[in-house]
Amino acid sequence: MVRFGILGPGQIARRFASDIQLVSNAELVAVASRSLEKAEKFKEEFGAQIAYDSYEKLAQSDLIDAVYIATPHNFHLEQAKLMIRNGKHVLIEKPITVNSRGLEEVLYLAKKYKVLVMEAFWTRFLPSTNRVKEIIEKKDLGKLNQVEFNFGIELPVDYPEIGRMLNPKLAGGSILDLGIYPVSTTRFFDQSDIVSMDVDAHLSELGVDLDMSCTIEFSSGLIAHLRSSFSQELDMNGLLEFENGYIIMKDFFHSQQLIVNGQKVDIPFRGHGFVDEIESFTNTVLSGQLENEVMTYKVMRDVMQLLDTIRSKAKVYYEFEKRESDD
């Protein structure tokens, strides 16, 4: 049994806490928040045993084997380092860190302290996503020529610029929050070298990206059209075009239905969609392995480097990154 603690009792942590109850070898034991009131409320709702009013107390607890970090992006690095140094396995909500520099720090410490570190990118674990990967690898529809993945939501007109999604101090912007889905899903389906990349972005007055569009050509011949947006709703049905047909992934990032050459195929996931991800993480912990077979170090590095490149081309930089590079 892997005993979990949760950092950051927000909305995504609520779905995680609900789904962990469907995993036979995992148990939610504790939750930590800077607000004890929030932690206590979360504890009661999801049947945890302990509520902590500091992340340090959870890190030092002997009752916890692993921690799920569900706080804003910019906090992931320091919180992961705190947990790792206290011997905890860490499952970190995407993006695992803000940039490759931070990721390398996390992976270095994970090796040093012999713990598992994994990015919580649930899409790669879903049954529908893996069915598509199987079709690609078996070439059931011939060669994959083109993909289109979009993730866009329209923020309310009165959404504050200092709100998490648009705040540069919190690593805001559509690329890291939403764009990671098109990017990581594409790389799950094609790991060949990148031949060319064109990026266009619309930035806010504070310098974070409201919209991003990217076209990538791979050495396999695949062309990927990827978009993310906080200014408009986008069609989030993924489209894959093959030599001999097509696949539509309904709501590609949490798809439960594929349309393969016009034929609907229902492939439901369990719970809110986090069960397969949690099971994979806990199985890796219990096996004694220090690298998950799906979210390997290589995979996490590849996606983070690609996000770094996209942000660089979009001219999205965070002030705290400049301070880090000066240290």
C-alpha positions in Angstrom: 0.0 0.0 0.0 1.3 3.5 -0.9 0.2 6.1 1.6 -0.4 9.5 -0.1 -0.3 13.1 1.0 -1.7 15.9 -1.1 -0.2 19.4 -1.4 -2.7 22.0 -2.5 -6.4 21.1 -1.9 -7.7 22.7 -5.0 -10.1 21.6 -7.8 -7.7 19.1 -9.5 -6.7 17.7 -6.1 -10.4 17.0 -5.5 -10.6 14.8 -8.6 -7.4 13.0 -7.6 -8.6 12.4 -4.1 -11.9 11.0 -5.4 -10.1 8.7 -7.9 -7.5 7.4 -5.4 -10.4 5.6 -3.6 -10.7 3.4 -6.7 -7.0 2.3 -6.5 -6.5 -0.8 -4.4 -2.9 -0.2 -3.6 -3.1 3.5 -2.7 -4.5 5.4 0.2 -5.0 9.1 0.9 -3.6 9.7 4.4 -2.9 13.4 4.6 -3.5 16.8 3.0 -1.4 20.0 3.5 -2.3 23.6 2.9 -1.1 27.0 4.2 -4.6 27.3 5.4 -5.4 24.7 8.1 -9.1 25.4 7.6 -8.9 24.4 3.9 -6.9 21.3 4.8 -9.4 20.3 7.5 -12.3 20.7 5.1 -10.6 18.6 2.4 -9.6 15.9 5.0 -13.2 15.6 6.1 -14.6 15.5 2.6 -12.3 12.8 1.3 -11.7 10.7 4.4 -8.0 11.5 5.0 -6.5 11.0 8.4 -4.5 14.1 8.9 -4.6 17.8 7.9 -1.4 19.8 8.1 -1.0 23.6 8.0 2.4 23.5 6.5 4.1 21.5 3.7 7.1 21.0 5.9 5.1 19.0 8.4 3.7 16.7 5.7 7.2 16.2 4.2 8.5 15.2 7.6 5.7 12.8 8.4 6.5 9.1 8.7 3.0 8.2 7.8 3.4 9.3 4.2 5.2 7.4 1.4 4.3 9.6 -1.6 3.0 13.1 -2.3 0.8 14.5 -5.0 1.7 18.1 -5.7 -1.3 20.1 -7.1 -0.2 23.7 -6.5 0.5 26.4 -9.2 3.4 25.7 -11.6 5.9 28.0 -10.0 5.8 26.3 -6.7 6.4 22.8 -8.1 10.2 22.9 -8.0 10.8 24.0 -4.4 8.0 21.8 -3.1 9.3 18.7 -5.0 12.8 19.3 -3.6 11.4 19.5 -0.1 9.5 16.3 -0.5 12.4 14.4 -2.2 14.9 15.5 0.5 12.5 13.9 3.0 12.5 10.6 1.2 9.0 11.0 -0.4 8.1 9.7 -3.9 6.5 12.6 -5.8 3.8 12.7 -8.4 3.7 16.3 -9.7 0.8 17.9 -11.6 1.8 19.0 -15.1 3.9 20.8 -16.0 6.3 19.1 -13.6 8.4 22.3 -13.5 8.4 25.6 -15.3 11.5 24.9 -17.4 14.3 22.3 -18.1 16.6 23.8 -15.6 14.1 23.1 -12.8 13.4 19.6 -14.1 17.1 18.7 -14.0 17.3 19.8 -10.4 14.3 17.5 -9.5 15.7 14.5 -11.4 19.2 14.9 -9.9 17.7 14.9 -6.4 15.4 12.0 -7.2 18.4 9.9 -8.2 20.4 11.0 -5.1 17.6 10.2 -2.7 16.4 7.1 -4.6 12.8 8.1 -5.0 10.3 8.1 -7.9 9.5 11.4 -9.5 6.8 11.5 -12.2 4.8 14.1 -14.0 1.1 13.6 -13.6 0.1 13.8 -17.3 -3.0 11.7 -17.2 -3.7 11.8 -20.9 -0.9 9.3 -21.7 -2.4 6.8 -19.3 -6.0 6.8 -20.6 -7.3 3.7 -22.5 -8.4 5.8 -25.5 -5.0 7.4 -25.9 -3.3 4.1 -25.8 -5.7 2.6 -28.3 -4.8 5.4 -30.8 -1.1 4.7 -30.1 -1.6 1.0 -30.8 -3.3 1.8 -34.2 -0.4 4.1 -35.1 2.3 1.5 -34.2 0.5 -1.3 -36.0 -0.1 0.9 -39.0 -3.7 -0.2 -39.2 -4.5 3.0 -41.1 -1.1 3.3 -42.8 1.3 6.1 -42.1 0.3 9.0 -39.8 0.6 12.2 -41.9 -0.9 15.0 -39.8 -2.4 15.8 -36.4 -4.3 18.7 -35.0 -4.7 19.2 -31.3 -6.2 22.4 -29.8 -6.9 23.3 -26.2 -8.6 26.6 -25.6 -10.9 28.1 -23.0 -12.3 31.7 -22.9 -11.5 33.3 -19.6 -14.2 35.6 -18.2 -13.9 39.3 -19.3 -13.4 40.3 -15.7 -10.7 37.6 -15.0 -8.0 39.4 -13.1 -4.5 39.7 -14.7 -3.0 38.7 -11.3 -5.2 35.5 -11.4 -3.2 32.3 -11.5 -3.7 31.6 -15.2 -2.4 35.1 -16.3 0.0 36.0 -13.6 3.7 35.9 -14.7 4.7 35.5 -11.1 2.8 32.2 -11.0 4.1 31.1 -14.5 0.8 31.9 -16.1 -0.1 31.7 -19.8 -1.7 29.2 -22.1 1.4 27.3 -23.1 2.3 25.7 -19.8 -1.3 25.4 -18.6 -3.0 24.2 -21.7 -0.4 23.9 -24.5 1.3 21.0 -22.7 -1.6 18.8 -23.7 -1.3 19.2 -27.5 2.6 19.0 -27.1 2.8 16.0 -24.9 0.1 14.1 -26.7 1.8 14.6 -30.0 5.1 13.4 -28.7 3.4 10.3 -27.3 2.4 9.4 -30.8 5.6 10.5 -32.6 9.1 10.6 -31.0 11.1 11.4 -34.2 13.4 14.4 -34.5 11.9 17.9 -35.1 12.8 19.3 -38.5 11.2 22.7 -38.2 8.9 24.6 -35.9 6.9 27.8 -36.4 5.3 29.5 -33.4 3.0 32.5 -33.2 1.7 34.0 -30.0 -0.4 36.8 -28.7 0.8 38.2 -25.3 -0.9 40.0 -22.6 0.3 43.4 -21.3 2.1 41.5 -18.5 3.9 39.3 -21.0 2.2 36.0 -20.7 0.7 34.2 -23.7 -3.0 34.5 -24.2 -2.9 32.5 -27.5 -0.3 30.2 -29.1 -0.3 28.4 -32.4 2.5 26.1 -33.4 3.3 24.0 -36.5 5.9 21.3 -36.1 7.4 19.1 -38.9 9.0 15.8 -37.7 11.6 13.7 -39.4 9.0 10.9 -39.8 7.1 13.3 -42.1 4.4 14.0 -39.6 3.0 17.6 -39.5 1.5 18.7 -36.2 -0.7 21.8 -35.8 -1.0 22.7 -32.1 -2.9 25.5 -30.4 -3.6 26.8 -26.9 -5.7 29.8 -25.9 -7.1 31.6 -22.9 -9.0 34.1 -25.1 -11.3 31.7 -27.0 -13.0 28.4 -26.9 -11.3 26.0 -29.3 -12.5 22.7 -30.8 -10.8 20.2 -28.6 -11.5 17.1 -30.7 -8.1 15.8 -31.8 -7.8 15.0 -35.5 -5.3 12.4 -36.8 -5.0 12.0 -40.6 -3.5 8.8 -42.0 -2.8 7.4 -45.4 -5.9 5.2 -45.2 -8.3 7.2 -43.1 -8.6 9.3 -39.9 -9.3 9.2 -36.2 -11.1 11.8 -34.2 -10.4 11.8 -30.5 -13.5 13.4 -28.8 -12.0 15.9 -26.3 -8.6 14.5 -26.9 -7.0 15.3 -23.5 -9.6 13.1 -21.7 -11.2 11.2 -24.5 -13.7 8.5 -24.0 -14.8 8.1 -27.6 -12.9 7.7 -30.9 -14.3 8.0 -34.4 -12.3 5.8 -36.6 -13.2 6.3 -40.3 -16.7 7.3 -39.3 -17.2 4.5 -36.8 -17.7 5.4 -33.1 -15.7 3.5 -30.6 -16.5 4.1 -26.9 -13.5 3.6 -24.6 -14.5 4.9 -21.1 -12.0 5.6 -18.3 -12.6 4.9 -14.6 -13.6 7.7 -12.2 -12.5 11.1 -13.3 -9.7 9.7 -15.4 -6.9 9.7 -12.9 -7.1 6.1 -11.9 -4.8 4.7 -14.5 -2.2 7.3 -13.8 -2.3 6.7 -10.0 -2.2 2.9 -10.5 0.9 3.2 -12.8 2.6 5.5 -10.2 1.9 3.2 -7.2 2.8 0.1 -9.1 6.2 1.6 -9.9 6.7 2.6 -6.3 5.8 -0.9 -5.0 8.1 -2.5 -7.6 11.1 -0.6 -6.3 11.7 1.0 -9.7 12.8 4.7 -9.7 11.5 5.5 -13.2 7.9 5.1 -14.5 7.8 3.2 -17.8 5.4 5.7 -19.4 6.7 9.0 -17.9 10.4 8.2 -18.2 13.1 10.8 -17.5 13.6 10.9 -21.3 9.9 11.7 -21.9 9.8 14.4 -19.3 12.9 16.0 -20.6 11.7 15.9 -24.2 8.4 17.6 -23.5 9.9 20.2 -21.2 12.6 21.1 -23.7 9.9 21.4 -26.4 7.9 23.7 -24.1 11.0 25.8 -23.4 11.6 26.2 -27.2 7.9 27.2 -27.8 8.0 29.7 -25.0 11.3 31.1 -26.3 9.9 31.5 -29.8 6.8 33.1 -28.3 9.0 35.4 -26.3 7.4 34.4 -23.0 9.9 34.8 -20.1 9.2 34.9 -16.3 11.1 37.3 -14.1 11.9 34.5 -11.6 13.6 32.5 -14.4 16.0 35.4 -14.9 16.8 35.4 -11.2 17.4 31.7 -11.2 19.8 31.9 -14.2 21.8 34.6 -12.3 22.2 32.5 -9.2 
